[in-house]
Amino acid sequence: MAYKDIVPIGSALIIAATSFGLGTVYAQWPYDLHTLWRYQPEAFDVSIAHYRQWGESPMYVHHVFHFVMFLGLLGSFIKLYKPSEDAKYFEYGSLILYMVAIIIYLTNLRIGVNSCLTGQWGDVDKNTGVNVIAASEIMILLALVGVLVLQGGLYYAEWYDNKLRTEFFKKEAEEAAAAAADAA
C-alpha cells in the first residue's frame, strides 16, 4: 500500500474526530446557552449539576472521548508524514487548530469539571467558573470548525487542481492529434 493510498484515511480520521468533538460541544449547548448567552441565574445550578454528572461518569466515557481525539491526531500525523508542497499549510493549520481545541479542553474544561466536582473555584466565583467552561466550549467550537474549513478547502483545492490538469492534458492530446493529422 502506497503512502498516497493512506492519506484519505488520515483525512477521514481528522474529519470524524473533529465531528465527534463538535457533537460533544453541541451536547453542552443547552446548558451553556442560559449561562453565557442568556443570563439566567437559576441555570448555573443546572449547568453545575450537568458538568458534575459528566465528571462523575465512568472513566471509559472519558477514555472513549480521548481515544477519538487521539485518532484525529493520528490522522493529522499521517497526512503530515510526507505532505505535498501545495497542501502542507492546510495540514499544518489543521493540526494547529486541532491542538488548540485539545489544549483548551485539557486546561479549561477538565479543570472546570473538576471544580464542579470539588466546589473549589480558585480565584473566581462559581458563576464565572461556569461561564469560563461555556466560553471555552465556544473557543473549541471555533477551532474545530476551522479544522473542517481547512480540510474542506484542501479537498476543493485538490479537486479543482485535478480538474484543471485533466482539461489541460485533454486539450494537449487533442492538439497533438490535430497536429499529427495535419502532418499526415
C-alpha positions as CSV (number, residue, x, y, z in Angstrom):
1,M,0.0,0.0,0.0
2,A,1.5,3.3,-1.1
3,Y,1.5,6.4,1.1
4,K,-0.9,8.3,-1.2
5,D,-3.4,5.5,-0.6
6,I,-3.3,6.1,3.2
7,V,-3.8,9.9,3.0
8,P,-7.6,9.6,2.6
9,I,-7.7,7.5,5.7
10,G,-5.9,10.4,7.5
11,S,-8.5,12.8,6.2
12,A,-11.3,10.6,7.3
13,L,-9.8,10.3,10.8
14,I,-9.4,14.1,11.1
15,I,-13.0,14.8,9.9
16,A,-14.5,12.0,12.1
17,A,-12.7,13.1,15.2
18,T,-13.5,16.8,14.6
19,S,-17.2,16.0,14.0
20,F,-17.3,13.9,17.2
21,G,-15.8,16.9,19.1
22,L,-18.3,19.2,17.6
23,G,-21.1,16.8,18.7
24,T,-19.8,16.9,22.2
25,V,-19.8,20.7,22.2
26,Y,-23.3,20.6,20.8
27,A,-24.4,18.4,23.6
28,Q,-23.3,21.1,26.1
29,W,-25.0,23.9,24.3
30,P,-28.4,23.8,26.1
31,Y,-26.5,24.3,29.4
32,D,-24.2,27.0,28.2
33,L,-26.9,28.9,26.4
34,H,-28.6,30.0,29.5
35,T,-25.5,30.9,31.4
36,L,-23.3,32.6,28.8
37,W,-25.7,34.0,26.2
38,R,-29.0,34.4,28.2
39,Y,-28.1,35.2,31.7
40,Q,-30.5,33.2,33.9
41,P,-29.2,32.8,37.5
42,E,-31.1,29.6,38.1
43,A,-29.4,28.0,35.0
44,F,-26.0,28.0,36.8
45,D,-27.1,25.3,39.2
46,V,-28.4,23.2,36.3
47,S,-25.1,23.6,34.5
48,I,-23.1,22.6,37.5
49,A,-25.2,19.5,38.0
50,H,-24.7,18.6,34.4
51,Y,-20.9,19.1,34.5
52,R,-20.8,17.2,37.8
53,Q,-22.6,14.3,36.2
54,W,-20.2,14.4,33.3
55,G,-17.3,14.4,35.7
56,E,-18.6,11.5,37.7
57,S,-19.4,9.4,34.7
58,P,-17.4,6.2,34.3
59,M,-13.8,6.6,33.2
60,Y,-14.4,4.7,30.0
61,V,-16.7,7.5,28.8
62,H,-13.8,9.9,29.1
63,H,-11.4,7.4,27.6
64,V,-13.6,7.0,24.5
65,F,-13.5,10.8,24.0
66,H,-9.7,10.9,24.5
67,F,-9.3,7.9,22.1
68,V,-11.3,9.7,19.4
69,M,-9.3,12.8,19.8
70,F,-6.1,10.7,19.5
71,L,-7.5,9.3,16.2
72,G,-7.7,12.9,14.9
73,L,-4.1,13.5,15.9
74,L,-3.1,10.2,14.2
75,G,-4.9,11.3,11.0
76,S,-3.0,14.7,11.1
77,F,0.3,12.9,11.6
78,I,-0.5,10.5,8.7
79,K,-1.1,13.5,6.4
80,L,1.9,15.4,7.7
81,Y,4.3,12.4,7.2
82,K,5.0,13.4,3.5
83,P,2.8,16.5,2.8
84,S,2.7,17.8,-0.7
85,E,4.2,21.2,-1.1
86,D,0.8,22.6,-2.1
87,A,-1.1,21.2,0.8
88,K,1.3,21.4,3.7
89,Y,0.0,24.7,5.0
90,F,-3.6,23.4,5.1
91,E,-2.3,20.4,7.0
92,Y,-0.2,22.4,9.5
93,G,-3.1,24.8,10.0
94,S,-5.4,21.9,10.7
95,L,-3.0,20.4,13.2
96,I,-2.5,23.7,15.0
97,L,-6.3,24.4,15.3
98,Y,-6.9,20.8,16.4
99,M,-4.2,21.1,19.1
100,V,-5.7,24.4,20.2
101,A,-9.0,22.7,20.7
102,I,-7.4,19.9,22.7
103,I,-5.3,22.3,24.8
104,I,-8.4,24.3,25.7
105,Y,-10.2,21.1,26.6
106,L,-7.4,20.0,28.9
107,T,-6.7,23.3,30.5
108,N,-10.2,24.8,30.9
109,L,-12.9,22.2,30.5
110,R,-11.3,19.4,32.6
111,I,-10.2,21.8,35.3
112,G,-13.7,23.4,35.2
113,V,-15.4,20.0,35.5
114,N,-13.1,19.1,38.5
115,S,-14.1,22.4,40.1
116,C,-17.7,21.5,39.7
117,L,-16.9,18.2,41.5
118,T,-15.0,19.8,44.3
119,G,-16.8,23.1,44.6
120,Q,-13.4,24.9,44.8
121,W,-13.3,27.5,42.0
122,G,-10.0,29.1,42.8
123,D,-9.9,32.9,42.3
124,V,-13.3,33.2,40.7
125,D,-16.9,32.6,41.9
126,K,-18.9,29.6,40.7
127,N,-20.9,31.6,38.1
128,T,-17.7,32.9,36.5
129,G,-16.3,29.4,36.5
130,V,-19.3,28.0,34.7
131,N,-19.0,30.8,32.2
132,V,-15.4,30.0,31.7
133,I,-16.4,26.5,30.8
134,A,-19.0,27.8,28.4
135,A,-16.7,30.3,26.8
136,S,-14.0,27.6,26.4
137,E,-16.5,25.4,24.5
138,I,-17.1,28.3,22.1
139,M,-13.4,28.6,21.5
140,I,-13.2,24.8,20.9
141,L,-16.2,25.1,18.5
142,L,-14.4,27.8,16.5
143,A,-11.1,25.8,16.4
144,L,-12.9,22.6,15.3
145,V,-14.9,24.5,12.6
146,G,-11.6,25.9,11.4
147,V,-10.3,22.4,11.1
148,L,-13.3,21.4,9.0
149,V,-13.0,24.5,6.8
150,L,-9.3,23.9,6.2
151,Q,-9.9,20.2,5.3
152,G,-12.8,21.2,3.0
153,G,-10.6,23.8,1.4
154,L,-7.9,21.3,0.9
155,Y,-10.3,18.9,-0.7
156,Y,-11.7,21.6,-3.0
157,A,-8.2,22.8,-4.0
158,E,-7.1,19.2,-4.9
159,W,-10.3,18.5,-6.8
160,Y,-10.0,21.8,-8.8
161,D,-6.3,21.2,-9.5
162,N,-7.1,17.7,-10.8
163,K,-9.9,19.1,-12.9
164,L,-7.6,21.7,-14.5
165,R,-4.9,19.2,-15.0
166,T,-7.3,16.8,-16.7
167,E,-8.6,19.5,-19.0
168,F,-5.1,20.6,-19.9
169,F,-4.0,17.1,-20.8
170,K,-7.1,16.5,-22.8
171,K,-6.6,19.8,-24.7
172,E,-3.0,18.9,-25.2
173,A,-3.8,15.5,-26.5
174,E,-6.4,17.0,-28.9
175,E,-3.8,19.5,-30.2
176,A,-1.3,16.7,-30.7
177,A,-3.8,14.5,-32.5
178,A,-4.7,17.5,-34.7
179,A,-1.1,18.2,-35.4
180,A,-0.5,14.6,-36.3
181,A,-3.5,14.6,-38.6
182,D,-2.2,17.8,-40.3
183,A,1.2,16.2,-40.8
184,A,-0.2,13.1,-42.3
